[in-house]
Amino acid sequence: MIRWLQFRAKRLLRRYLRLNLSERVAGAMFALVTFAAVLVAVLAHFAGERLEENVNYDLLAEELTHYEQRLRVDPGAAPLMSASLHIYRSVNLNELPREIVRLRPGIHRTIRRDGRSFRILVRDGEFGRLYITYDVTEHERGQRIALLVLIVGVLATLALTTWVAFRISRPLLGPVHQLARQLSHIDPRERSIRIAGDFTGNELEPIARSIDTFLERLDGFVEREQAFTATASHELRTPLAVIQGAVELLTEQYAQQPSADKALARIQRAVREMSEFTTALLSLARETEGKHGSDAHCNVGALLRRIVEEQRLLAGDKHIELECDETLRVPAPDSMVAMVIGNVVRNAIQHGVGTQILCVLAGGTLRIGNGGQIAAGDLPNIFKPRFTTRSSGHGMGLYLAQRICERYRWNLRIDSDAGTTTTIVDFATDDRKEVVCC
């Protein structure tokens, strides 16, 4: 029974917590008033009954005492006989009803006889055993009517309380709903938004002022980030452009010297990767307009082929096998797609076991498989920043790739089991009409 009650209580609590704030406030008020009303009604009912019984029994005892005094003066005095009170003596047992003869001395609350209710007091004294009965049938009817009126009053009070609770909870919680609406309508791209002025003199004013303080600090962070982004965009791009120009000039000057080709090619590749990395980071640091923030389209197949060819030079004894559909185009800048593909390919080369790496691009999905298996405890953390399984790693490659995929609503995941790890980039997850395979 106790377990069942605990189960019901927990179930009711879960349902209560699923209600909205107005309903919870109204429910709490209803429960409080219900408990108070029922408690007062029960106490009033039993206190009234107790008081009435005491009064009745005092009356019966007083009548018996008065009759005993009469007997001392006149031993043949007739006992009291009225519409509701009857006194019997033990010497007249033939006049006593059977239900009363069996009673022992003391108070007997309710004895039913011939469809009527009696309260009886039996007492032994110098004149033998005396019985006094009091007919309370009409009184009990009155009690039932009073109890019915009490129940109706409690129910009416609860109904009125429920109505008042819902009527009061709405204006009481109006400022809370207003604050929630204003917070939900704040545009992250807008600065200098403040809301405390709308809650002056209200209980929520301290909360609104705290939110304004947070918004003010947030505006400062955004302004500093935008200033850093603008500065970094200039300070990083300019030296990269200078290096790129110098490499192109050196390539023309030493075109006839094969010994310099490899070094210049590595410099060109590093500059291009650095440029793409810088562009991707700056793009992630900015708020974008629309779904993608750019009208550029990238040929994923051509970009994948270029990245694989570049990585083959750094792969050592690992062989990269490529199956590529060069008709796939996605609405994103080349730098963003290059960051994703470059990171997952390098990750397969650096962390893979064995010499075989398979890259397959087909149907809007890129799959890169390599030997080796990620530990079950590491797999949930693989996309977290600064998480790496190599002492020389920085743990930022897959994190940045994941961030870019979230920006463009692609799906990046890693499956690792049976000694094989496969990285999957689905470019057509969210809106296939924007992925063109022609």
C-alpha positions as CSV (number, residue, x, y, z in Angstrom):
1,M,0.0,0.0,0.0
2,I,2.8,2.4,0.9
3,R,4.6,1.6,-2.3
4,W,1.5,2.2,-4.3
5,L,1.0,5.6,-2.6
6,Q,4.6,6.5,-3.3
7,F,4.2,5.6,-6.9
8,R,1.0,7.6,-7.3
9,A,2.6,10.6,-5.5
10,K,5.6,10.5,-7.9
11,R,3.3,10.2,-10.9
12,L,1.3,13.2,-9.8
13,L,4.5,15.2,-9.2
14,R,5.7,14.5,-12.7
15,R,2.4,15.6,-14.2
16,Y,2.5,18.7,-12.1
17,L,6.0,19.6,-13.2
18,R,4.9,19.3,-16.9
19,L,2.3,22.0,-16.4
20,N,3.2,25.6,-17.4
21,L,4.0,28.2,-14.7
22,S,0.4,29.7,-14.5
23,E,-1.1,26.2,-14.1
24,R,1.5,25.3,-11.4
25,V,0.7,28.5,-9.4
26,A,-3.0,27.9,-9.7
27,G,-2.6,24.3,-8.8
28,A,-0.5,25.1,-5.7
29,M,-3.1,27.7,-4.6
30,F,-5.9,25.1,-5.2
31,A,-4.1,22.4,-3.3
32,L,-3.4,24.7,-0.3
33,V,-7.0,26.0,-0.1
34,T,-8.3,22.4,-0.5
35,F,-6.2,21.1,2.3
36,A,-7.2,24.1,4.6
37,A,-10.9,23.9,3.7
38,V,-11.1,20.1,4.2
39,L,-9.1,20.3,7.5
40,V,-11.3,23.1,8.9
41,A,-14.5,21.3,7.8
42,V,-13.4,18.0,9.4
43,L,-12.3,19.7,12.6
44,A,-15.5,21.8,12.8
45,H,-17.7,18.7,12.2
46,F,-16.1,16.5,14.8
47,A,-15.7,19.4,17.3
48,G,-19.4,20.2,16.9
49,E,-20.4,16.6,17.4
50,R,-18.1,16.3,20.5
51,L,-19.4,19.5,22.0
52,E,-23.0,18.5,21.4
53,E,-22.5,15.0,22.9
54,N,-21.0,16.6,26.0
55,V,-23.9,19.0,26.4
56,N,-26.4,16.1,25.9
57,Y,-24.7,13.9,28.5
58,D,-24.5,16.7,31.0
59,L,-28.2,17.2,30.5
60,L,-28.9,13.5,31.0
61,A,-26.8,13.3,34.1
62,E,-28.5,16.4,35.5
63,E,-31.9,14.9,34.9
64,L,-31.0,11.7,36.7
65,T,-29.6,13.7,39.6
66,H,-32.8,15.7,39.8
67,Y,-34.9,12.5,39.8
68,E,-32.8,11.0,42.6
69,Q,-33.5,14.1,44.7
70,R,-37.2,13.7,44.1
71,L,-37.0,10.0,45.1
72,R,-35.4,11.0,48.4
73,V,-38.4,13.2,49.1
74,D,-41.0,10.9,47.6
75,P,-39.9,7.2,47.1
76,G,-42.9,6.6,44.9
77,A,-42.2,9.5,42.5
78,A,-42.9,8.7,38.9
79,P,-40.0,8.8,36.5
80,L,-39.7,11.5,33.8
81,M,-41.6,10.7,30.6
82,S,-41.5,13.3,27.8
83,A,-41.4,13.3,24.1
84,S,-37.6,12.9,23.9
85,L,-36.6,12.0,27.5
86,H,-37.5,8.8,29.3
87,I,-36.2,7.6,32.7
88,Y,-36.5,3.9,33.7
89,R,-35.7,2.2,37.1
90,S,-34.4,-1.3,37.4
91,V,-37.3,-2.2,39.6
92,N,-39.5,-1.8,36.6
93,L,-37.6,-4.1,34.2
94,N,-40.8,-5.2,32.5
95,E,-41.2,-1.6,31.2
96,L,-37.7,-1.5,29.9
97,P,-37.0,-2.2,26.1
98,R,-34.7,-5.2,25.6
99,E,-32.1,-3.1,24.0
100,I,-31.8,-1.0,27.1
101,V,-31.9,-3.8,29.7
102,R,-28.7,-5.3,28.4
103,L,-26.7,-2.1,28.8
104,R,-24.2,-1.7,31.6
105,P,-23.5,1.5,33.6
106,G,-22.0,4.3,31.5
107,I,-22.6,6.4,28.4
108,H,-24.0,4.8,25.3
109,R,-23.8,7.1,22.3
110,T,-26.2,5.7,19.7
111,I,-28.7,2.9,20.3
112,R,-31.3,2.3,17.5
113,R,-34.8,1.0,18.3
114,D,-37.8,1.0,16.1
115,G,-36.1,3.1,13.4
116,R,-35.1,5.8,15.9
117,S,-31.8,6.8,17.5
118,F,-31.2,7.2,21.2
119,R,-28.4,8.3,23.5
120,I,-28.5,6.6,26.9
121,L,-26.9,7.1,30.3
122,V,-27.0,4.2,32.8
123,R,-26.0,4.8,36.4
124,D,-26.1,2.8,39.6
125,G,-27.1,4.6,42.8
126,E,-28.9,4.3,46.1
127,F,-32.2,3.7,44.3
128,G,-30.9,0.9,42.1
129,R,-29.9,1.2,38.4
130,L,-31.4,4.2,36.6
131,Y,-31.7,4.5,32.8
132,I,-32.3,7.8,30.9
133,T,-32.8,7.9,27.1
134,Y,-32.7,10.8,24.8
135,D,-34.3,10.6,21.3
136,V,-31.8,12.2,18.9
137,T,-33.4,11.1,15.6
138,E,-34.4,14.6,14.6
139,H,-31.2,15.9,15.7
140,E,-29.2,13.5,13.6
141,R,-31.3,14.5,10.6
142,G,-30.3,18.1,11.3
143,Q,-26.7,17.0,11.5
144,R,-26.8,15.3,8.1
145,I,-28.3,18.4,6.6
146,A,-25.6,20.5,8.2
147,L,-22.9,18.1,7.0
148,L,-24.3,18.3,3.5
149,V,-24.4,22.1,3.6
150,L,-20.8,22.0,4.9
151,I,-19.7,19.7,2.0
152,V,-21.5,21.9,-0.6
153,G,-19.8,25.0,1.0
154,V,-16.4,23.4,0.7
155,L,-16.9,22.4,-2.9
156,A,-18.2,25.9,-3.7
157,T,-15.2,27.4,-2.0
158,L,-12.9,25.1,-4.0
159,A,-14.6,26.0,-7.3
160,L,-14.4,29.7,-6.4
161,T,-10.7,29.3,-5.4
162,T,-9.9,27.5,-8.7
163,W,-11.5,30.3,-10.7
164,V,-9.8,33.0,-8.6
165,A,-6.4,31.2,-8.8
166,F,-6.4,31.1,-12.6
167,R,-7.7,34.6,-12.8
168,I,-5.0,35.9,-10.4
169,S,-2.1,33.8,-11.7
170,R,-2.3,35.3,-15.2
171,P,-1.8,38.9,-14.2
172,L,0.7,37.9,-11.5
173,L,2.8,36.0,-14.1
174,G,2.2,38.5,-16.8
175,P,5.6,40.3,-16.3
176,V,7.3,36.9,-16.4
177,H,5.7,36.1,-19.8
178,Q,6.6,39.6,-21.0
179,L,10.2,39.1,-20.0
180,A,10.3,35.7,-21.7
181,R,8.8,37.2,-24.9
182,Q,11.3,40.1,-24.9
183,L,14.2,37.7,-24.4
184,S,13.0,35.4,-27.2
185,H,12.7,38.3,-29.6
186,I,16.2,39.7,-29.1
187,D,18.1,39.5,-32.3
188,P,21.7,38.4,-31.6
189,R,22.9,40.7,-34.4
190,E,21.5,43.8,-32.8
191,R,23.6,45.7,-30.2
192,S,22.7,48.0,-27.3
193,I,19.4,46.3,-26.5
194,R,18.3,46.9,-22.9
195,I,15.0,45.7,-21.2
196,A,15.2,46.9,-17.6
197,G,13.2,50.1,-18.5
198,D,10.1,48.1,-19.2
199,F,10.1,46.6,-15.7
200,T,10.7,49.6,-13.6
201,G,8.9,49.2,-10.2
202,N,8.2,45.6,-11.0
203,E,9.3,42.5,-9.0
204,L,11.3,41.5,-12.1
205,E,13.3,44.7,-12.2
206,P,16.4,43.2,-10.5
207,I,16.3,40.2,-13.0
208,A,15.9,42.6,-15.9
209,R,18.8,44.7,-14.7
210,S,21.0,41.6,-14.4
211,I,20.1,40.6,-17.9
212,D,21.0,44.1,-19.1
213,T,24.4,43.8,-17.4
214,F,24.9,40.5,-19.2
215,L,23.8,42.0,-22.6
216,E,26.2,44.9,-22.0
217,R,29.1,42.5,-21.3
218,L,28.1,40.4,-24.3
219,D,28.1,43.5,-26.5
220,G,31.6,44.2,-25.4
221,F,32.7,40.7,-26.2
222,V,31.1,40.9,-29.7
223,E,32.7,44.3,-30.4
224,R,36.1,43.0,-29.4
225,E,35.7,39.9,-31.5
226,Q,34.6,41.9,-34.5
227,A,37.6,44.2,-34.1
228,F,39.9,41.2,-33.8
229,T,38.3,39.6,-36.8
230,A,38.7,42.7,-38.9
231,T,42.3,43.1,-37.8
232,A,43.2,39.5,-38.2
233,S,41.6,39.5,-41.7
234,H,44.0,42.2,-42.8
235,E,47.1,41.1,-40.8
236,L,46.8,37.4,-41.9
237,R,45.8,37.8,-45.5
238,T,48.4,40.4,-46.4
239,P,51.5,38.4,-45.5
240,L,50.0,35.3,-47.1
241,A,49.4,37.2,-50.3
242,V,53.0,38.5,-50.2
243,I,54.3,34.9,-49.7
244,Q,52.1,33.6,-52.5
245,G,53.4,36.3,-54.8
246,A,57.0,35.6,-53.9
247,V,56.5,31.9,-54.5
248,E,55.0,32.5,-57.9
249,L,58.0,34.7,-58.8
250,L,60.5,32.1,-57.5
251,T,58.7,29.4,-59.5
252,E,59.2,31.4,-62.7
253,Q,62.9,32.1,-61.9
254,Y,63.7,28.5,-61.0
255,A,61.4,26.8,-63.4
256,Q,64.5,25.1,-65.0
257,Q,65.8,23.7,-61.7
258,P,64.0,20.5,-60.7
259,S,65.7,20.6,-57.2
260,A,63.6,23.7,-56.3
261,D,60.3,22.5,-57.6
262,K,59.6,20.2,-54.6
263,A,60.4,22.9,-52.0
264,L,58.4,25.6,-53.9
265,A,55.4,23.2,-54.3
266,R,55.4,22.6,-50.5
267,I,55.5,26.3,-49.9
268,Q,52.6,26.9,-52.3
269,R,50.6,24.1,-50.6
270,A,51.3,25.5,-47.1
271,V,50.2,29.0,-48.2
272,R,47.0,27.7,-49.8
273,E,46.2,25.6,-46.7
274,M,46.9,28.6,-44.4
275,S,44.8,30.8,-46.6
276,E,41.9,28.4,-46.5
277,F,42.3,27.9,-42.8
278,T,42.3,31.6,-42.2
279,T,39.2,32.1,-44.3
280,A,37.4,29.4,-42.6
281,L,38.2,30.6,-39.1
282,L,37.2,34.2,-39.9
283,S,34.0,33.0,-41.5
284,L,33.1,30.9,-38.4
285,A,33.8,34.0,-36.2
286,R,31.3,36.1,-38.1
287,E,27.5,36.1,-37.9
288,T,26.2,34.9,-41.3
289,E,23.2,36.1,-43.2
290,G,20.6,33.6,-44.4
291,K,21.2,29.9,-44.4
292,H,24.8,29.8,-45.7
293,G,25.9,33.4,-45.8
294,S,27.5,32.9,-49.3
295,D,26.3,32.4,-52.9
296,A,29.5,30.5,-53.8
297,H,29.3,26.9,-54.9
298,C,32.1,24.4,-54.5
299,N,32.9,21.4,-56.8
300,V,33.5,18.9,-54.0
301,G,34.9,16.2,-56.4
302,A,37.6,18.5,-57.9
303,L,38.5,19.8,-54.5
304,L,38.7,16.2,-53.0
305,R,41.0,15.1,-55.9
306,R,43.3,18.1,-55.3
307,I,43.5,17.5,-51.5
308,V,44.1,13.8,-51.9
309,E,46.9,14.4,-54.4
310,E,48.5,16.9,-52.0
311,Q,48.2,14.5,-49.1
312,R,49.8,11.6,-51.0
313,L,53.0,13.5,-50.9
314,L,52.9,13.5,-47.1
315,A,51.3,10.1,-46.6
316,G,54.6,8.2,-46.6
317,D,54.0,4.5,-47.2
318,K,50.2,4.8,-47.0
319,H,48.3,4.3,-50.2
320,I,45.2,6.5,-50.8
321,E,42.7,5.0,-53.1
322,L,40.2,7.5,-54.6
323,E,36.8,6.9,-56.1
324,C,35.4,10.4,-57.0
325,D,32.2,11.8,-58.5
326,E,33.3,15.2,-59.7
327,T,29.8,16.4,-60.5
328,L,28.9,17.1,-56.9
329,R,28.5,20.8,-56.1
330,V,27.5,22.3,-52.7
331,P,26.5,25.9,-51.8
332,A,29.6,26.8,-49.8
333,P,33.0,28.5,-50.3
334,D,35.9,26.3,-51.4
335,S,37.8,27.2,-48.2
336,M,35.0,25.7,-46.0
337,V,34.8,22.5,-47.9
338,A,38.6,22.2,-48.1
339,M,38.8,22.6,-44.3
340,V,36.4,19.7,-43.8
341,I,37.9,17.4,-46.4
342,G,41.5,18.2,-45.5
343,N,41.0,17.6,-41.8
344,V,39.2,14.2,-42.2
345,V,41.8,13.0,-44.8
346,R,44.7,14.1,-42.6
347,N,43.0,12.5,-39.6
348,A,42.7,9.2,-41.5
349,I,46.4,9.3,-42.5
350,Q,47.7,10.3,-39.1
351,H,45.6,8.0,-37.0
352,G,44.9,5.1,-39.4
353,V,46.5,1.7,-39.0
354,G,47.8,-0.1,-42.0
355,T,48.7,1.2,-45.4
356,Q,45.3,1.4,-47.2
357,I,43.0,4.5,-47.1
358,L,39.9,4.5,-49.2
359,C,38.1,7.8,-50.2
360,V,34.8,7.4,-51.9
361,L,32.6,10.3,-53.0
362,A,29.2,9.3,-54.4
363,G,25.6,10.3,-54.1
364,G,26.3,13.5,-52.1
365,T,28.3,11.5,-49.4
366,L,32.0,11.3,-48.8
367,R,33.3,8.2,-47.0
368,I,36.9,7.9,-45.8
369,G,37.9,4.5,-44.4
370,N,41.1,3.4,-42.8
371,G,42.3,0.6,-40.6
372,G,42.2,0.8,-36.8
373,Q,39.5,1.2,-34.3
374,I,38.8,4.1,-31.9
375,A,38.4,3.2,-28.3
376,A,34.8,3.1,-27.1
377,G,35.6,5.6,-24.3
378,D,37.2,8.1,-26.8
379,L,34.5,7.9,-29.5
380,P,32.0,10.3,-27.7
381,N,34.8,12.9,-27.2
382,I,36.2,12.8,-30.8
383,F,34.6,16.1,-31.8
384,K,35.4,18.0,-28.6
385,P,38.0,20.8,-28.8
386,R,41.5,20.0,-27.8
387,F,40.7,16.2,-27.5
388,T,43.4,14.1,-29.2
389,T,44.8,10.6,-28.9
390,R,48.3,11.7,-30.1
391,S,50.8,13.5,-27.9
392,S,51.7,15.8,-30.9
393,G,48.1,16.6,-31.8
394,H,46.2,19.7,-31.1
395,G,42.7,18.3,-31.1
396,M,41.2,21.1,-33.2
397,G,40.9,19.5,-36.7
398,L,37.8,17.4,-36.2
399,Y,36.3,20.1,-34.0
400,L,36.6,22.7,-36.7
401,A,35.3,20.3,-39.3
402,Q,32.3,19.7,-37.1
403,R,31.7,23.4,-36.6
404,I,31.7,24.0,-40.3
405,C,29.3,21.1,-40.9
406,E,27.0,22.5,-38.3
407,R,27.1,25.9,-40.1
408,Y,26.2,24.4,-43.4
409,R,23.9,21.7,-42.0
410,W,25.9,18.8,-43.3
411,N,26.2,15.6,-41.3
412,L,29.7,14.5,-40.0
413,R,30.0,11.3,-38.1
414,I,32.6,8.6,-37.4
415,D,31.8,4.9,-37.3
416,S,34.4,2.7,-35.7
417,D,34.0,-1.1,-35.2
418,A,35.5,-4.4,-36.3
419,G,38.9,-2.9,-36.7
420,T,37.9,-0.3,-39.2
421,T,37.1,3.4,-38.8
422,T,35.0,5.3,-41.4
423,T,34.5,9.0,-41.5
424,I,31.3,10.0,-43.2
425,V,30.4,13.5,-44.5
426,D,26.9,13.7,-45.9
427,F,26.6,16.9,-47.9
428,A,22.9,16.3,-48.7
429,T,21.4,15.8,-45.3
430,D,19.3,18.9,-44.8
431,D,18.2,20.2,-48.2
432,R,19.0,18.0,-51.2
433,K,17.8,20.4,-53.7
434,E,20.8,22.6,-53.0
435,V,23.2,19.7,-53.7
436,V,23.7,19.5,-57.5
437,C,24.9,16.2,-59.0
438,C,24.8,16.8,-62.8
